[in-house]
Amino acid sequence: YNWGREHDHGYQTLPQPELKMRQIQYPRGRGLGGSSLINVMLYSRGYKEDWDKMPGGWKSHDVEPLFDDIERQLHLSEIRAHDFGHAAAAAAEACGIQRCKESNWEVHGWRTAY
């Protein structure tokens, strides 16, 4: 999460009358690669029920080994949430959204990467 830090130009919109004159952050990357320097990634397998509605060889039991392999290769179990992740988790809890025990295949809730 690099918004507002050294690799972000720090742009903001003009005051927005529809938003009670608030200015909104407009993150733009500063450096080689541009805004890819400040991007974040969210990963989800999707809902098992949605995969099971897919035609052909795209049922949840078909794609689960593929997801397992991807997650193993990317070492996703080793990723730690950072400030943004903790802020998002706190916001979810404040809204009454419950934490998931398992982030893959559960339909409702949230989970950090650790």
JOVEN-V678141 format. One record per residue. N is the residue number from 1. SS is DSSP state (a for helix, b for strand, c for the rest). Layout:
<<N & SS> <N & SS>>
//
This chain:
<<1 & c> <2 & c> <3 & c> <4 & c> <5 & c> <6 & c> <7 & c> <8 & b> <9 & c> <10 & c> <11 & c> <12 & b> <13 & c> <14 & c> <15 & c> <16 & b> <17 & a> <18 & a> <19 & a> <20 & c> <21 & c> <22 & b> <23 & c> <24 & c> <25 & b> <26 & c> <27 & c> <28 & c> <29 & b> <30 & c> <31 & c> <32 & c> <33 & c> <34 & a> <35 & a> <36 & a> <37 & a> <38 & c> <39 & c> <40 & c> <41 & c> <42 & c> <43 & c> <44 & c> <45 & c> <46 & c> <47 & b> <48 & a> <49 & a> <50 & a> <51 & a> <52 & a> <53 & c> <54 & c> <55 & c> <56 & c> <57 & c> <58 & c> <59 & c> <60 & a> <61 & a> <62 & a> <63 & a> <64 & a> <65 & a> <66 & a> <67 & a> <68 & a> <69 & a> <70 & a> <71 & a> <72 & a> <73 & a> <74 & a> <75 & c> <76 & a> <77 & a> <78 & a> <79 & c> <80 & c> <81 & c> <82 & c> <83 & a> <84 & a> <85 & a> <86 & a> <87 & a> <88 & a> <89 & a> <90 & a> <91 & a> <92 & a> <93 & a> <94 & a> <95 & c> <96 & c> <97 & c> <98 & c> <99 & b> <100 & c> <101 & c> <102 & c> <103 & c> <104 & c> <105 & b> <106 & c> <107 & c> <108 & c> <109 & c> <110 & b> <111 & c> <112 & c> <113 & c> <114 & c>>
//
